[in-house]
Amino acid sequence: MTMWRRTLLALSLISAAGAALAIDYRSVDVPAAILYDAPSQKGKKLYLIKAQTPVEVVVRLDGWLKVRDAEGTLAWIEARYLAERRTLVVTAAQGEIRQSDKPEAPVLAQLDKWVAVDFLEAASPGWAKVRHRDGAVGYIRSTQVWGL
């Protein structure tokens, strides 16, 4: 095998490994969805998950997704109930949306635990730009939310 082919093979393997490690977050796109213990409506119903809740997709199987929630619970959901839109959920006792991605920046909004916000973009390390449903746009520490 020539050096050129070896290099291309190595690059393609690295690329495939990187894609396999990418984390896929989605958000619930209906008022409430049922989570099951198996990829079937005949499976045991575990609990309801509300709109805008972020989940991490772990496995895909024929219209079903195995997802992990902010508490680490694994369950199955019908793929049609999830949107590509990214949301984050506050996991700290209280989250703070700040005017900039600096700890000393003014606080624009204080959020209770389990409040969902729209993820807009990654900011400086340790921060995410978000939008609250009331319109506040700013930055929240990544240690205060789940879904990144």
ChimeraX commands (.cxc) that place a marker at each C-alpha (Angstrom):
marker #1 position 0.00,0.00,0.00 radius 0.5
marker #1 position 1.40,3.38,-0.93 radius 0.5
marker #1 position 2.06,6.08,1.63 radius 0.5
marker #1 position -0.73,8.19,0.08 radius 0.5
marker #1 position -3.34,5.44,0.54 radius 0.5
marker #1 position -2.21,4.79,4.11 radius 0.5
marker #1 position -2.58,8.47,4.92 radius 0.5
marker #1 position -6.08,8.61,3.40 radius 0.5
marker #1 position -7.10,5.46,5.28 radius 0.5
marker #1 position -5.80,6.86,8.58 radius 0.5
marker #1 position -7.60,10.19,8.03 radius 0.5
marker #1 position -10.87,8.46,7.18 radius 0.5
marker #1 position -10.66,6.29,10.32 radius 0.5
marker #1 position -9.95,9.33,12.50 radius 0.5
marker #1 position -12.85,11.18,10.90 radius 0.5
marker #1 position -15.22,8.26,11.45 radius 0.5
marker #1 position -14.14,7.93,15.09 radius 0.5
marker #1 position -14.73,11.64,15.66 radius 0.5
marker #1 position -18.20,11.45,14.15 radius 0.5
marker #1 position -19.03,8.44,16.30 radius 0.5
marker #1 position -18.07,10.41,19.42 radius 0.5
marker #1 position -20.20,13.45,18.58 radius 0.5
marker #1 position -22.93,13.99,21.15 radius 0.5
marker #1 position -26.41,14.50,19.70 radius 0.5
marker #1 position -28.81,16.55,21.81 radius 0.5
marker #1 position -32.45,17.11,20.86 radius 0.5
marker #1 position -35.43,18.65,22.61 radius 0.5
marker #1 position -38.97,17.43,23.12 radius 0.5
marker #1 position -41.19,19.05,20.46 radius 0.5
marker #1 position -44.68,18.15,21.79 radius 0.5
marker #1 position -46.46,19.23,25.00 radius 0.5
marker #1 position -45.62,15.85,26.59 radius 0.5
marker #1 position -44.15,12.58,25.34 radius 0.5
marker #1 position -44.11,9.11,26.85 radius 0.5
marker #1 position -40.79,7.42,27.57 radius 0.5
marker #1 position -40.74,3.60,27.35 radius 0.5
marker #1 position -38.46,0.82,28.55 radius 0.5
marker #1 position -38.30,-0.64,25.00 radius 0.5
marker #1 position -38.54,0.72,21.44 radius 0.5
marker #1 position -42.26,-0.06,21.12 radius 0.5
marker #1 position -45.60,1.35,22.24 radius 0.5
marker #1 position -46.13,-2.10,23.77 radius 0.5
marker #1 position -43.21,-1.47,26.12 radius 0.5
marker #1 position -43.66,-0.41,29.72 radius 0.5
marker #1 position -44.48,3.30,30.03 radius 0.5
marker #1 position -41.89,4.83,32.34 radius 0.5
marker #1 position -42.81,8.51,32.59 radius 0.5
marker #1 position -43.81,11.66,30.69 radius 0.5
marker #1 position -41.31,14.22,29.53 radius 0.5
marker #1 position -42.45,17.79,28.85 radius 0.5
marker #1 position -41.91,20.16,25.94 radius 0.5
marker #1 position -38.48,21.76,25.49 radius 0.5
marker #1 position -36.75,19.22,27.72 radius 0.5
marker #1 position -33.31,18.37,26.32 radius 0.5
marker #1 position -32.28,14.75,25.85 radius 0.5
marker #1 position -29.10,13.12,24.60 radius 0.5
marker #1 position -29.61,10.59,21.80 radius 0.5
marker #1 position -27.73,7.38,22.56 radius 0.5
marker #1 position -29.19,4.83,20.08 radius 0.5
marker #1 position -31.36,5.06,16.94 radius 0.5
marker #1 position -33.65,2.18,15.91 radius 0.5
marker #1 position -36.47,2.27,13.33 radius 0.5
marker #1 position -38.27,5.48,14.33 radius 0.5
marker #1 position -37.25,5.18,17.98 radius 0.5
marker #1 position -34.46,6.85,19.92 radius 0.5
marker #1 position -32.90,5.71,23.15 radius 0.5
marker #1 position -32.23,8.89,25.10 radius 0.5
marker #1 position -30.59,10.01,28.33 radius 0.5
marker #1 position -32.14,12.83,30.36 radius 0.5
marker #1 position -30.47,15.32,32.71 radius 0.5
marker #1 position -30.72,12.89,35.61 radius 0.5
marker #1 position -29.01,10.12,33.64 radius 0.5
marker #1 position -32.12,7.99,33.07 radius 0.5
marker #1 position -32.12,5.98,29.83 radius 0.5
marker #1 position -35.41,5.36,28.02 radius 0.5
marker #1 position -36.94,5.05,24.54 radius 0.5
marker #1 position -38.98,7.76,22.78 radius 0.5
marker #1 position -40.55,7.94,19.34 radius 0.5
marker #1 position -38.21,9.99,17.12 radius 0.5
marker #1 position -41.10,12.08,15.77 radius 0.5
marker #1 position -41.53,13.71,19.19 radius 0.5
marker #1 position -38.07,15.28,19.17 radius 0.5
marker #1 position -36.82,18.38,17.38 radius 0.5
marker #1 position -33.32,19.22,16.16 radius 0.5
marker #1 position -33.63,22.44,18.19 radius 0.5
marker #1 position -31.25,22.52,21.14 radius 0.5
marker #1 position -32.35,23.46,24.60 radius 0.5
marker #1 position -30.58,23.35,27.93 radius 0.5
marker #1 position -32.08,22.76,31.35 radius 0.5
marker #1 position -30.93,24.37,34.59 radius 0.5
marker #1 position -29.56,21.72,36.93 radius 0.5
marker #1 position -28.13,24.05,39.59 radius 0.5
marker #1 position -30.35,25.19,42.46 radius 0.5
marker #1 position -30.47,28.51,40.62 radius 0.5
marker #1 position -29.09,29.52,37.24 radius 0.5
marker #1 position -28.10,33.02,36.20 radius 0.5
marker #1 position -28.27,34.51,32.73 radius 0.5
marker #1 position -25.60,37.22,32.60 radius 0.5
marker #1 position -25.10,40.10,30.20 radius 0.5
marker #1 position -21.73,38.74,29.04 radius 0.5
marker #1 position -19.68,35.58,29.51 radius 0.5
marker #1 position -17.87,36.96,32.57 radius 0.5
marker #1 position -18.62,36.02,36.20 radius 0.5
marker #1 position -18.78,39.70,37.18 radius 0.5
marker #1 position -21.27,40.65,34.41 radius 0.5
marker #1 position -24.70,41.91,35.51 radius 0.5
marker #1 position -27.38,39.24,36.01 radius 0.5
marker #1 position -30.25,39.58,33.54 radius 0.5
marker #1 position -32.40,36.71,34.86 radius 0.5
marker #1 position -32.36,34.17,37.65 radius 0.5
marker #1 position -33.75,30.75,36.79 radius 0.5
marker #1 position -35.04,27.98,39.02 radius 0.5
marker #1 position -33.88,24.39,38.69 radius 0.5
marker #1 position -35.39,22.49,35.71 radius 0.5
marker #1 position -36.20,25.66,33.69 radius 0.5
marker #1 position -35.42,25.17,29.99 radius 0.5
marker #1 position -33.66,27.78,27.85 radius 0.5
marker #1 position -32.87,27.84,24.14 radius 0.5
marker #1 position -29.22,27.16,23.33 radius 0.5
marker #1 position -28.03,29.79,20.85 radius 0.5
marker #1 position -24.29,29.13,20.58 radius 0.5
marker #1 position -21.18,28.17,22.47 radius 0.5
marker #1 position -19.40,31.10,24.06 radius 0.5
marker #1 position -16.02,31.32,25.76 radius 0.5
marker #1 position -14.98,28.14,27.59 radius 0.5
marker #1 position -17.41,27.35,30.40 radius 0.5
marker #1 position -20.25,29.50,29.03 radius 0.5
marker #1 position -23.18,29.18,26.61 radius 0.5
marker #1 position -25.29,31.88,24.98 radius 0.5
marker #1 position -28.98,31.24,25.71 radius 0.5
marker #1 position -32.46,32.73,25.38 radius 0.5
marker #1 position -35.14,32.43,28.05 radius 0.5
marker #1 position -38.79,32.15,26.98 radius 0.5
marker #1 position -39.41,35.61,28.49 radius 0.5
marker #1 position -36.93,37.09,26.00 radius 0.5
marker #1 position -33.78,37.49,28.10 radius 0.5
marker #1 position -30.72,36.72,25.97 radius 0.5
marker #1 position -27.35,36.30,27.63 radius 0.5
marker #1 position -24.79,33.88,28.94 radius 0.5
marker #1 position -25.03,31.06,31.47 radius 0.5
marker #1 position -22.26,29.02,33.04 radius 0.5
marker #1 position -22.05,25.51,31.65 radius 0.5
marker #1 position -21.86,24.15,35.21 radius 0.5
marker #1 position -25.42,25.43,35.83 radius 0.5
marker #1 position -27.08,23.62,32.91 radius 0.5
marker #1 position -27.32,20.23,31.20 radius 0.5
marker #1 position -27.48,19.61,27.46 radius 0.5
marker #1 position -24.10,20.79,26.21 radius 0.5
marker link #1:1,2 radius 0.2
marker link #1:2,3 radius 0.2
marker link #1:3,4 radius 0.2
marker link #1:4,5 radius 0.2
marker link #1:5,6 radius 0.2
marker link #1:6,7 radius 0.2
marker link #1:7,8 radius 0.2
marker link #1:8,9 radius 0.2
marker link #1:9,10 radius 0.2
marker link #1:10,11 radius 0.2
marker link #1:11,12 radius 0.2
marker link #1:12,13 radius 0.2
marker link #1:13,14 radius 0.2
marker link #1:14,15 radius 0.2
marker link #1:15,16 radius 0.2
marker link #1:16,17 radius 0.2
marker link #1:17,18 radius 0.2
marker link #1:18,19 radius 0.2
marker link #1:19,20 radius 0.2
marker link #1:20,21 radius 0.2
marker link #1:21,22 radius 0.2
marker link #1:22,23 radius 0.2
marker link #1:23,24 radius 0.2
marker link #1:24,25 radius 0.2
marker link #1:25,26 radius 0.2
marker link #1:26,27 radius 0.2
marker link #1:27,28 radius 0.2
marker link #1:28,29 radius 0.2
marker link #1:29,30 radius 0.2
marker link #1:30,31 radius 0.2
marker link #1:31,32 radius 0.2
marker link #1:32,33 radius 0.2
marker link #1:33,34 radius 0.2
marker link #1:34,35 radius 0.2
marker link #1:35,36 radius 0.2
marker link #1:36,37 radius 0.2
marker link #1:37,38 radius 0.2
marker link #1:38,39 radius 0.2
marker link #1:39,40 radius 0.2
marker link #1:40,41 radius 0.2
marker link #1:41,42 radius 0.2
marker link #1:42,43 radius 0.2
marker link #1:43,44 radius 0.2
marker link #1:44,45 radius 0.2
marker link #1:45,46 radius 0.2
marker link #1:46,47 radius 0.2
marker link #1:47,48 radius 0.2
marker link #1:48,49 radius 0.2
marker link #1:49,50 radius 0.2
marker link #1:50,51 radius 0.2
marker link #1:51,52 radius 0.2
marker link #1:52,53 radius 0.2
marker link #1:53,54 radius 0.2
marker link #1:54,55 radius 0.2
marker link #1:55,56 radius 0.2
marker link #1:56,57 radius 0.2
marker link #1:57,58 radius 0.2
marker link #1:58,59 radius 0.2
marker link #1:59,60 radius 0.2
marker link #1:60,61 radius 0.2
marker link #1:61,62 radius 0.2
marker link #1:62,63 radius 0.2
marker link #1:63,64 radius 0.2
marker link #1:64,65 radius 0.2
marker link #1:65,66 radius 0.2
marker link #1:66,67 radius 0.2
marker link #1:67,68 radius 0.2
marker link #1:68,69 radius 0.2
marker link #1:69,70 radius 0.2
marker link #1:70,71 radius 0.2
marker link #1:71,72 radius 0.2
marker link #1:72,73 radius 0.2
marker link #1:73,74 radius 0.2
marker link #1:74,75 radius 0.2
marker link #1:75,76 radius 0.2
marker link #1:76,77 radius 0.2
marker link #1:77,78 radius 0.2
marker link #1:78,79 radius 0.2
marker link #1:79,80 radius 0.2
marker link #1:80,81 radius 0.2
marker link #1:81,82 radius 0.2
marker link #1:82,83 radius 0.2
marker link #1:83,84 radius 0.2
marker link #1:84,85 radius 0.2
marker link #1:85,86 radius 0.2
marker link #1:86,87 radius 0.2
marker link #1:87,88 radius 0.2
marker link #1:88,89 radius 0.2
marker link #1:89,90 radius 0.2
marker link #1:90,91 radius 0.2
marker link #1:91,92 radius 0.2
marker link #1:92,93 radius 0.2
marker link #1:93,94 radius 0.2
marker link #1:94,95 radius 0.2
marker link #1:95,96 radius 0.2
marker link #1:96,97 radius 0.2
marker link #1:97,98 radius 0.2
marker link #1:98,99 radius 0.2
marker link #1:99,100 radius 0.2
marker link #1:100,101 radius 0.2
marker link #1:101,102 radius 0.2
marker link #1:102,103 radius 0.2
marker link #1:103,104 radius 0.2
marker link #1:104,105 radius 0.2
marker link #1:105,106 radius 0.2
marker link #1:106,107 radius 0.2
marker link #1:107,108 radius 0.2
marker link #1:108,109 radius 0.2
marker link #1:109,110 radius 0.2
marker link #1:110,111 radius 0.2
marker link #1:111,112 radius 0.2
marker link #1:112,113 radius 0.2
marker link #1:113,114 radius 0.2
marker link #1:114,115 radius 0.2
marker link #1:115,116 radius 0.2
marker link #1:116,117 radius 0.2
marker link #1:117,118 radius 0.2
marker link #1:118,119 radius 0.2
marker link #1:119,120 radius 0.2
marker link #1:120,121 radius 0.2
marker link #1:121,122 radius 0.2
marker link #1:122,123 radius 0.2
marker link #1:123,124 radius 0.2
marker link #1:124,125 radius 0.2
marker link #1:125,126 radius 0.2
marker link #1:126,127 radius 0.2
marker link #1:127,128 radius 0.2
marker link #1:128,129 radius 0.2
marker link #1:129,130 radius 0.2
marker link #1:130,131 radius 0.2
marker link #1:131,132 radius 0.2
marker link #1:132,133 radius 0.2
marker link #1:133,134 radius 0.2
marker link #1:134,135 radius 0.2
marker link #1:135,136 radius 0.2
marker link #1:136,137 radius 0.2
marker link #1:137,138 radius 0.2
marker link #1:138,139 radius 0.2
marker link #1:139,140 radius 0.2
marker link #1:140,141 radius 0.2
marker link #1:141,142 radius 0.2
marker link #1:142,143 radius 0.2
marker link #1:143,144 radius 0.2
marker link #1:144,145 radius 0.2
marker link #1:145,146 radius 0.2
marker link #1:146,147 radius 0.2
marker link #1:147,148 radius 0.2
view
